[in-house]
Amino acid sequence: MSEITPKEILQALGHVDDPDLHKDIVTLGMVKDIQIDGKKIAFTVELTTPACPMKEMIERACNNAIKHFIKEVEEIKITMSSQVTTKRDKSEVLPGVKNIIAVASGKGGVGKSTVAANLAYGLQHMGAKVGILDADIYGPSIPIIMGLKGHQIQISENGKMIPALKDGIKILSIGFMIRESQPVVWRGPMIASAFKQFINDALWGELDYLIIDLPPGTGDIHLTLTQLLPLTGVVMVTTPQEMAIADCRRAMSMFNTEGVKAPIIGIVENMSWFVPADSPDKKYFIFGEGGADILSKEFDVPVIGHIPIFENLRSTADAGANPFNELNPATTQLVAITESLAQQVSIKNNKL
């Protein structure tokens, strides 16, 4: 019987498609480090993100393809790894950051900062290197949500700002520079200058994802951001309420105009419904229903998740705790949303 060859293995795996990228994993260069020991084979499949929602399905498809096309194989060892994709290889600004994702909303009070923080927690939980920049100048809430109230910015020997580190996530916020009760009464040029410092004068280092929590609405910081940084994409946050949808529509239109143009990669609908703990079979749509789906159809943008009203998400945010420290229905929902975000980023980065 002839020996198994790397060519045979690649031919077999050429029948396995990445369902998001619509190409086979061999063409995509995802098959690495093939090893053959008699009738035993081993190889690595390098996914485009550690948060890939199709990981188990791809691994199962690889196993089935090898068994089907190479009958003599007796043992298969598949290592599933990841290498986050990027289109920022030649960027002069933040060259070590692979993907920059802005989290925006049309109005305040929809849970934008909570969503931004939980996306950062989710990506880090799944193995990515993550940073979060709190650019919500007028209402910097990331220090509270991330459990860093009272933290002061540290400066390196060469005068650069050192991001705080919480649960492996690098964090910078205007809230680190002011007292908790101090209002930020700044005009546009001062806001733009502060934001540029957070980008250019900080030691962000190597990151797979930098999440930027933007102020609600439309304004100077949005203009500065899109002019300074080519964004991987924008995540819009809204509630189902008609007023929130109207404001979100305006903000999404802003990101589609020349001069502020940035790709919107998904919508997160927060406070979608409420399920009482003592009546789990009941679902109350307190703020309305289907708002994000309306925007999705209007702008041809996917809804990457709905977040019901979870009391423990509110309590962990107020306490500055990591929601992934405990597995519950809220974290299950956050995992799905994080995977959908990573999925959309990978799809975008693969497009020519």
C-alpha positions as a printed Julia matrix, in Angstrom:
352×3 Matrix{Float64}:
   0.0    0.0    0.0
   1.38   3.4   -0.96
   2.27   5.96   1.68
  -0.02   8.88   2.43
   1.32  12.12   0.94
   0.78  15.8    1.83
  -0.7   16.26  -1.65
  -3.43  13.72  -0.9
  -4.25  15.45   2.37
  -4.51  18.84   0.67
  -6.67  17.4   -2.1
  -9.04  15.95   0.5
  -9.2   19.17   2.49
  -9.8   21.08  -0.72
 -13.37  19.81  -0.43
 -13.87  21.68   2.87
 -15.25  25.2    2.44
 -15.19  28.07   4.89
 -18.94  28.82   4.99
 -18.38  32.55   5.53
 -15.65  33.16   2.97
 -17.11  30.77   0.35
 -13.75  29.27  -0.58
 -12.07  26.03   0.37
  -9.66  26.11   3.3
  -6.69  25.05   1.16
  -7.14  27.93  -1.28
  -7.52  30.27   1.7
  -4.18  29.07   3.08
  -5.72  27.85   6.32
  -4.07  24.39   6.32
  -0.69  24.39   8.07
   1.98  22.05   9.43
   0.98  18.72   7.84
   2.65  15.74   9.56
   2.51  12.1    8.45
   3.58   9.1   10.51
   2.6    5.95   8.65
  -1.19   5.84   8.79
  -1.37   8.64  11.33
  -1.71  12.23  10.15
  -1.81  15.6   11.88
  -2.34  19.14  10.63
  -3.38  22.59  11.79
  -6.32  24.62  10.55
  -5.66  28.31  11.07
  -8.95  30.2   11.39
  -9.34  33.91  10.72
 -10.33  34.7   14.32
 -10.33  32.89  17.68
 -14.01  33.86  17.93
 -14.98  31.89  14.8
 -18.53  30.56  15.27
 -17.91  27.85  12.65
 -14.89  26.31  14.4
 -16.48  22.99  15.36
 -18.26  22.63  12.02
 -15.01  23.17  10.06
 -13.12  20.72  12.27
 -15.84  18.1   11.77
 -15.83  18.67   8.0
 -12.03  18.23   7.87
 -12.25  14.97   9.77
 -14.98  13.65   7.48
 -13.14  14.69   4.3
  -9.94  12.9    5.31
 -11.83   9.71   6.22
 -13.79   9.81   2.97
 -10.93  10.48   0.53
  -8.01   8.73   2.27
  -9.3    5.3    3.31
  -6.04   4.04   4.81
  -5.87   6.73   7.52
  -6.17   5.27  11.03
  -5.65   8.36  13.18
  -6.34  12.06  12.55
  -5.18  14.86  14.82
  -6.5   18.32  13.96
  -5.24  21.41  15.77
  -7.56  24.41  15.45
  -5.62  27.68  15.77
  -6.27  31.24  14.61
  -4.56  34.22  13.05
  -6.75  37.32  13.0
  -6.96  38.83   9.53
  -6.39  42.5    8.74
  -6.34  45.0    5.9
  -4.23  47.49   7.91
  -0.8   46.03   7.08
   0.51  49.29   5.6
  -1.16  51.71   8.01
   1.09  54.38   9.51
  -1.33  55.07  12.38
  -1.51  52.26  14.96
   0.42  49.85  12.73
   0.31  47.12  15.41
  -3.5   47.08  15.51
  -5.1   44.64  13.07
  -8.71  45.81  13.28
 -10.3   49.03  14.57
 -13.99  48.8   15.38
 -16.02  51.84  16.42
 -19.15  51.34  18.52
 -21.67  54.11  17.9
 -25.28  55.05  18.6
 -27.71  57.7   17.48
 -28.63  58.7   21.02
 -27.49  58.19  24.58
 -28.99  55.7   27.01
 -29.16  52.73  24.65
 -26.31  50.83  26.29
 -23.59  51.64  23.77
 -20.72  51.68  26.27
 -21.94  48.47  27.9
 -22.03  46.78  24.48
 -18.54  48.12  23.64
 -17.1   46.81  26.91
 -18.8   43.44  26.56
 -17.52  43.04  22.99
 -14.01  43.68  24.31
 -14.54  41.18  27.13
 -15.96  38.64  24.69
 -13.12  38.89  22.17
 -10.5   38.66  24.93
 -12.33  35.69  26.49
 -12.04  33.86  23.16
  -8.29  34.43  22.94
  -7.86  37.69  21.03
  -5.59  40.6   22.0
  -7.95  43.48  22.67
  -7.9   47.17  23.59
 -10.73  49.61  24.26
 -10.54  53.38  23.82
 -13.25  55.38  25.56
 -13.78  58.3   23.18
 -17.11  59.25  24.75
 -15.65  62.55  25.9
 -18.76  63.96  27.58
 -19.85  60.75  29.33
 -16.85  58.46  29.86
 -18.39  55.4   31.52
 -15.79  52.78  30.58
 -13.81  53.34  33.84
 -16.92  52.3   35.8
 -17.88  49.39  33.54
 -14.31  48.04  33.5
 -13.82  48.46  37.26
 -11.21  51.21  36.99
 -12.82  54.12  38.85
 -10.15  56.47  40.16
  -7.42  55.1   37.89
  -4.89  57.72  36.77
  -3.09  57.6   33.43
   0.51  56.45  33.69
   3.21  57.97  31.45
   6.17  56.04  30.09
   9.78  57.29  30.13
   9.42  58.55  26.56
   6.24  60.48  27.37
   3.68  58.03  26.02
   0.43  57.15  27.78
   0.31  53.59  29.12
  -3.13  52.0   28.79
  -4.55  50.43  31.95
  -4.79  46.65  31.93
  -7.92  44.83  33.12
  -8.48  41.12  32.51
  -5.92  41.27  29.71
  -7.63  44.22  27.99
  -5.78  47.49  27.37
  -7.92  50.52  28.28
  -7.69  54.29  27.89
 -10.37  56.83  28.79
 -10.75  60.57  29.26
 -12.23  59.48  32.58
  -8.7   58.63  33.73
  -7.76  62.31  33.4
 -10.6   64.01  35.28
 -12.4   63.69  38.61
 -15.57  61.61  38.57
 -17.8   64.66  39.19
 -15.89  66.99  36.86
 -17.75  67.99  33.66
 -15.87  68.04  30.36
 -16.66  71.48  28.93
 -14.58  71.41  25.77
 -15.0   72.89  22.32
 -14.51  70.88  19.15
 -10.77  71.53  18.6
  -9.96  70.45  22.17
 -11.95  67.23  21.72
 -10.19  66.45  18.44
  -6.79  67.14  20.03
  -7.5   64.85  22.99
  -8.65  62.05  20.71
  -5.54  62.34  18.54
  -3.39  62.05  21.66
  -5.15  58.85  22.69
  -4.31  57.44  19.27
  -0.83  58.8   18.55
   0.64  59.2   22.03
  -0.33  55.9   23.64
   1.42  52.55  23.83
  -1.25  50.32  22.32
   1.25  47.78  21.0
   0.05  44.67  19.17
  -3.72  44.17  19.16
  -6.1   42.0   17.16
  -9.0   44.36  17.86
  -9.2   47.94  19.16
 -12.75  48.84  20.21
 -13.53  52.58  20.2
 -16.53  53.69  22.26
 -17.78  56.81  20.48
 -20.02  59.54  21.9
 -23.7   59.2   20.94
 -25.03  61.15  17.99
 -22.96  62.87  15.31
 -20.23  65.41  15.89
 -16.59  66.46  15.88
 -15.21  63.24  17.32
 -16.82  61.2   14.54
 -15.3   63.46  11.89
 -11.87  63.32  13.54
 -12.02  59.55  13.91
 -12.88  58.78  10.3
 -10.32  61.28   9.0
  -7.53  60.01  11.26
  -8.18  56.27  11.17
  -9.33  53.97   8.39
 -11.85  51.88  10.35
 -12.39  48.18   9.86
 -16.02  48.91  10.59
 -18.7   50.42  12.81
 -21.11  48.6   15.1
 -24.36  50.51  15.69
 -26.23  50.1   18.97
 -29.92  50.87  19.37
 -33.0   49.85  21.28
 -36.23  48.83  19.52
 -37.85  52.13  20.56
 -38.96  54.3   17.64
 -37.07  57.39  18.89
 -33.84  55.39  19.2
 -34.33  53.91  15.74
 -34.85  57.39  14.23
 -31.63  58.69  15.78
 -29.72  55.53  14.84
 -30.89  55.97  11.25
 -29.34  59.47  11.19
 -26.06  58.2   12.59
 -25.93  55.34  10.08
 -26.6   57.82   7.27
 -23.68  59.91   8.53
 -21.29  56.98   8.19
 -22.49  56.54   4.6
 -21.7   60.13   3.54
 -18.53  61.27   1.85
 -15.93  62.65   4.25
 -17.2   60.49   7.11
 -17.55  57.27   5.16
 -16.96  54.12   7.21
 -18.36  50.63   6.69
 -21.15  49.62   9.08
 -20.61  45.94   9.79
 -23.5   45.22  12.12
 -26.3   46.38  14.39
 -26.77  45.33  18.01
 -30.26  45.78  19.42
 -30.1   46.26  23.19
 -32.99  45.91  25.68
 -34.87  43.87  23.09
 -37.22  42.22  25.57
 -37.64  41.24  29.19
 -38.24  37.78  30.64
 -39.25  37.71  34.32
 -37.24  35.31  36.46
 -40.42  33.84  37.92
 -42.11  33.47  34.5
 -39.47  32.26  32.03
 -42.15  31.42  29.46
 -43.18  35.07  29.15
 -41.48  37.7   27.01
 -42.28  41.42  27.3
 -41.26  43.84  24.53
 -41.04  46.9   26.76
 -39.43  49.22  24.19
 -41.16  47.88  21.1
 -40.23  45.14  18.7
 -38.29  44.73  15.45
 -36.58  48.13  15.33
 -33.11  46.83  14.43
 -34.59  44.59  11.74
 -36.11  47.66  10.08
 -32.69  49.36   9.96
 -31.1   46.14   8.74
 -33.37  46.08   5.69
 -33.0   49.81   5.02
 -29.19  49.81   5.07
 -28.51  46.2    4.05
 -26.54  45.64   7.26
 -26.84  42.47   9.38
 -28.21  42.45  12.91
 -25.42  40.72  14.81
 -27.43  40.25  17.96
 -30.31  41.09  20.27
 -29.62  41.62  23.97
 -32.62  41.14  26.28
 -32.82  43.03  29.56
 -30.6   40.97  31.87
 -30.35  42.2   35.44
 -26.93  40.6   35.88
 -25.53  42.55  32.9
 -26.58  45.75  34.63
 -25.14  44.65  37.98
 -21.8   43.46  36.56
 -21.43  46.75  34.64
 -22.14  48.79  37.78
 -19.71  46.65  39.77
 -17.0   46.83  37.1
 -16.93  43.04  36.86
 -16.16  40.77  33.92
 -19.47  39.22  32.75
 -17.57  36.17  31.49
 -16.5   35.19  35.0
 -19.79  33.32  35.26
 -21.67  31.34  32.6
 -25.32  32.36  32.38
 -27.94  33.27  29.72
 -26.44  36.76  29.41
 -22.92  35.52  28.64
 -24.33  32.98  26.19
 -25.97  35.86  24.34
 -22.75  37.9   24.45
 -20.72  34.99  23.06
 -23.08  34.73  20.08
 -22.84  38.48  19.4
 -19.05  38.47  19.72
 -18.8   35.55  17.3
 -21.07  37.36  14.83
 -18.89  40.47  15.04
 -15.69  38.5   14.45
 -17.42  36.72  11.58
 -18.36  39.98   9.87
 -14.83  41.38  10.32
 -13.32  38.26   8.73
 -15.74  38.42   5.81
 -14.94  42.09   5.24
 -11.19  41.53   5.41
 -11.4   38.73   2.86
 -13.19  40.82   0.27
 -11.03  42.11  -2.55
